[in-house]
Amino acid sequence: MSRKPIVAVVGRPNVGKSTFFNRIAGKRISIVEDTPGVTRDRVYADCEWLNYKFTMIDTGGIEPNSSDVILAQMRDQAQIAIDTADVIIFLCDGKYSYTAADEEIAQMLRISKKPVLLVLNKIDVYHKPDHFYDYYTLGLGDPLLISSANALGLGDLLDEVVKCFDDAIRDTEEEDTIKICFIGKPNVGKSSMVNKIIGEKRVIVSDIAGTTRDAIDTPFEYKGQSFTLIDTAGIRRKSKVNESIEKYSVLRAMTAVERADVCFIMIDAQEGVTDQDKKVAGLAHEAGKAAVIVVNKWDLIEKDNRTFNEYTRTVRDELAYMSYAPILFVSAETGQRVEQLLDQAVYVSNNHALRISTGVLNDILNEAIALNQTPSDKGKRLKIYYATQASVKPPTFVLFVNDKELAHFSYIRYLENQLRKNFNFEGTPIVFNVRQRGE
């Protein structure tokens, strides 16, 4: 599978969705905590079951026919989650028979054409309740019985969830297609940039609306290379938008980043790098994607002979953790340097997939160690026995050492810099995994 599947949990209020979500995302079942990060909220969590990694979305309770503004917003959020998801868990209160609201929700889910698992929660005993067979009326197949509070039946449910993944996830794009995701705040020019690229090259094939996502994918070719452009909804500051709605715009961007090979991080030249830009960039960095920092609306900036260097230095200072990402100053309005974006995407994508032979890698590391001795503590010195590259996209290296407690962050950063000095890893993060002998 080319991306992590998305599992949405939906249902009426007070059926136990949050308890279920916390149980799966927490310590008991998935053994995977919520992934920490600058943009992450409790509305979604990275989970794992039977070697399948997936993202689970929690939603507010759905009241299908309510005119209450807040309930209407919750209904809209749930619809976004349904549209985005690959598999849907429809949670009902198993203590009672289904309600009219459950019927309305079941209708929403049938229309979605997604795999749906009907789950009766709060079943704390090992036999079916008298109203169990009533739920077949909803037309969603055999109900599954669980108790989130007591962790009963959760393993069986997750077994059924992962069975749906092979059918739900189909990536029809060719292996050599470079998928480019545009992320950034609203009104930074993402859609304008997509339109400019497509309009100038005049090579658009078709617009394909994704069945499991809200973004529009635009496949096309340029200089013999296949691309897919993924436009995303802008991510607003929480002070500017309802917080619960905001979680879903972040989710949409996160989903697009997950599918992408290269992320164009769009920044408004007039506003400079804001705190929200840092959070958006953090999505791409945490996901280990190739990245290019794209400063748009450069035509609106008054310039002198110092402007370019000073602006570059400011961007580097504000996004210090992405020092590997090249910066392009462009204008979607005038087309300034827009033609360089696709060339840059090919460039960083190739670097993202760069592989180094074990022999050459160890030669470079031995030379780096000779120049700068490994750290020591209380008379014990770090020994690096050897290293190997475990994977690409991003380039991931495993260091085998005598004591990983001695492998200080600063020394690992030094080794990374030595690798970057000898090989072209511009545009891609590098990951080091340190393993102690015997692990």
PESULKA-V837986 format. One line per field, one symbol per residue. ss: DSSP state (@ for helix, = for strand, . for the rest). psi: psi as a letter, one per 30 degrees, with the letter a starting at -180 (. if undefined). A space follows every 10 residues. Layout:
ss->???
psi->???
This chain:
ss->....====== ......@@@@ @@@@@..... .......... ...======. .=======.. ........@@ @@@@@@@@@@ @@@@..==== ===......@ @@@@@@@@@@ @@..====== =......... .@@@@@@@.. ...==.=... .=.@@@@@@@ @@@.@@@@.. .......=== ===......@ @@@@@@@@@@ @..======. .....===== ==..====== =......@@@ ..@@@@@@@@ @@@@@@@@@. .=======.. ....@@@@@@ @@@@@@...= ======.@@@ ......@@@@ @@@@@@@@.@ @@...====. ........@@ @@@@@@@@@@ @@.....@@@ @@@@@@@@@@ @....==..= =..======= =...====== =..@@@..@@ @@@@@@@@@@ @@.......= ======...
psi->kflklkkkjl llkgfgeeee eeeefbfeef gjlkkllfgk lfflkklkkh gkklkkkkll kkjegkfkee eeeeeeeeee eeeflekkjj kljfflllle eeeeeeeeee efglkkjkkj lgjglhlkle gefeffffhg akkkkljeeg hkgeeeeeee efffeeeejj jfklegkjkk kjllllgfge eeeeeeeeee fhgkelkjkk fglflkkjkl kkhfkklkkj klkljlkfff lkeeeeefee eeeeeeeefl ekkjjkkjee fajleeeeee eeeeeefhlk kkjjjlhfff kklaffeeee eeeeeeeehe fhffklkkjl jfefgkgeff eeeeeeefee efgkkkleee eeeeeeeeee ejklllkhfk kkkjelllje llilkkkkkj lejfffikee eeeeeeeeee efljgkfklk kkkkkkkf.
